[in-house]
Amino acid sequence: MSIVRVAAPLRQQVIDLLRAAIGDGRYSPGERLVERELCEALQVSRPILREALRQLEAEGLVRNVPQRGLEVVTLSAEDVRQIYQVRGALESLAAAEFVTHASEAQWRELADAMDAFEAAADEGVPSRIQAAKTTFYDVLIAGCGNPTMAQILKAMHNRIQLLRGVSLAEPGRLPNTIREIRAIYEALCARDAVRTRQAYDEHIANAARVTMLSLAKAAPPHGRRRAP
């Protein structure tokens, strides 16, 4: 990680870098975030870092554990179930609303985002695939015509970033993800809100199922705890 001295506030750069590092797995769930090490890595002051960490804590990406300090959040199976339940309901609606509210510029952005996602999938670099898929979702949400819903979903996506790598890492998931995103895109291009919602519901349900299975396989045996 490195800070680039640009016009964006330094605090925001730190937030974005740490959020991305957590999202792509450079900091794993349960991993401690040591202020001294982060300050050295980012070349920023402790007050700036603490402001950034407070923001990430508010977003649900890190938590303060007594006698341990800040660590990356570990999501439970119930957390994941609830996240996907809410995400499915809101994102499906946002995608359908895109059909009637998106501007011509946003339709072009969606086409570009779809092309970029398929190119990233062909390239096969997980971090680029995740970034391209996030861009596709972001364009959809921005064009839904409902700023309140967009704001809620944007906040949720920060936590969803913790799960995307889990889902895409499952054998066979990537081809299905490409097929599902393509189905959503084609339904959108047909200006068919009902078909869009159906395609989106299928995509979220499959992502939730695969993620839950992956987390279950990674969990320690019943009655045993992993060593710290």
N, C-alpha and C positions, 0 to 999 in steps of 0.2 A: 504494500500500500504506500502511496505517496500523495502529498498534498500539492496541488498546482495553484500558484498564486494568481488567481483570476478575480473577476469582478464579484462572483458569488461570495457571500459571507463565509468566512472561514469555518464558523460553527456548522453551517449547512453542508460544507464540503466534508467535514468530519462525520456528520450524521450519514450522509450518502455513502461514504466509503465503508463505514462500519456496518450499515444496513446491507450493503452488497456483500461484504465479507461473511456476514451471518447467513445471508440468503444462499450463497453458493457453497457453504459448508466449510469455509476456511476457519470459522469458529463453530465448533460442534455444540449441539444441545448439552447443557450441563457443564460446559467449559467455563472456567473462571476468566474474568476479564480484569487483568491486573493493570491499574492505572499507570504505574511507572513504565511498564513495557509498552503500553499503547501510546503514551506520550513520546517515547523514544522512536517508536515505529512511524508515527505520524508527524513527528517534529512539531508538536503543538504544546501549548501550556496546559497545566492541569485544570484551570478554570474553564477553558474552552472545551476540553475533553469531558469534564463533568456535566456541562450544559448539554453536550451531545448525548451522553449516556442517559441523562434524565429524559430526554426526548424518546430515546429508544425504549426506556422503561415504560413510558406512557403509551407507547405503541404496542407493548406486550412482547417485545423481542428479548428483553433482558429483565432480570429480577434481582432484587437484593435479598440475599439469604443471610440470616443472622449468623455471626461468627465465621462467615465465609466470604461475604462481599457479593459483588455483582457477578452474575453468570448468565450464559445464554439460556433462554427458557427451554425447558423440556415439555413438550405437549403430551398430555395423556390421551388415551384412546377416546375418552369422553370429550376432551377438548377438540380433538380432530372431528369427531362426529358432529359436534355443534357447529364448528366452523364450516364444514361442508354443507350442513343443512341450511344455514343462513346464506352462505355463498350461492348455493344452487337456486334458492328462491329469488334473491336479488339480481344475480348476474343474468339469469334467464330472462327476467323482466327487462333489465337494461338492454340486452341484446335485441329483444323484440321492439323496444322503444326506439332503438337506433334506426330501424326501418323507416319510421315516420319523422324522426327529428334530425337525423344527421344532415349536415350540409354537403354540398358537392365536394368541397375540400376534404371533409372527413371520409367520404366514400373513397376518394383517391388515397388517403392515408391508410384506409383499411386494406385496399388492394396492395399497396406497398408493404404493409405489415405482413400480409399473407405470403407474398413473394419472399420476404426476408425470412419468415419462419421456415418455409420449405427449403430455402437455400441453406439455412443453418442445420436443418435436419439432415440434408444430404452431406453436409460437411462433417456432422457427427460429433461436434464439440459440445459437451453438456452445458457449459456455462453460456455459450452463444444460443443454444436452443432455448434455454430458460429465459434469456434476455429477450429473444425474439417473440416468444409466446407471451411474455409479460407486456410487450409493446402492443401485440394484437389485442389483448384484453383492455389495455389502457385506452386504445383508440375507440373500442366499443363503448366503454364506460363514459368517455368524454363526449360521445355523440348521442347519449341517451336522452338528453334534454331535461334531465332532472338533477340539478346540482346537489341536492340533499342526498339522493341515492348515490351519486358519484362520489361524494365525500365519504360516505359510510364504507363503500366498497374499496376506495383507495386506502383507507385505514386498515381494512381487513386484509388487503393484499400484502401488507407488510408481514403479517403473521403467516399468510399462505405461502410466502417465500420459503418458510422453514420446511414446507412439505413437498414442494415441487420436485426437488431432487430425489426424494424418496420414491415418488410415483414414477418418474422417468427412468430411474435406475432399474426398475423391475424388468426382467427379460420379456420381450415382446410388447412392452407398453408403448414404446415410441411409434411403431407403425400404426397402432390403433389410435394414438393421439393425433398423428398426422391426418388419418382418415376422419376422425371426429371433428377436428378444426376445419378441414376442408368441407365437411357436411354443413357445419354452421355457416361458413362463408358462402356456400352455394345457396343456402336458404335465405341468407341476407340479400344476396344479389338478386334473388327472385322476388324480393320485397314481400316475402311470405312470413308474417310474424308468428303464426301458429307453428309452422314447420321449423322456424328458428328456435322457438322455445323447446320444441320436442328434441331437436338436435343438441341443444345446449343442456337440457336435462339429462340426456344420455351421456354426454361428455362428463358432466360433474358426477353423476352416479358412478361411472366407471373409474374416474380418478379417485373418488372416495373409497370405493371397494379395494382398489389396488393398494392405496396408501395404508388402509387399515390392515390388510394382509401383510404388507411389508413390515409395519410396526409390530404386528403380532409375532412374526418370525424373528425379529430382532430383540424381542423382550426376553429377559432372563427367565429360566424355568420357574414355575410357581413355587413360592416359598423360599426362593433364593434371591439374594441381592448381589448385584454386580459390585466388585471391589471398587472403591473410590479412586 
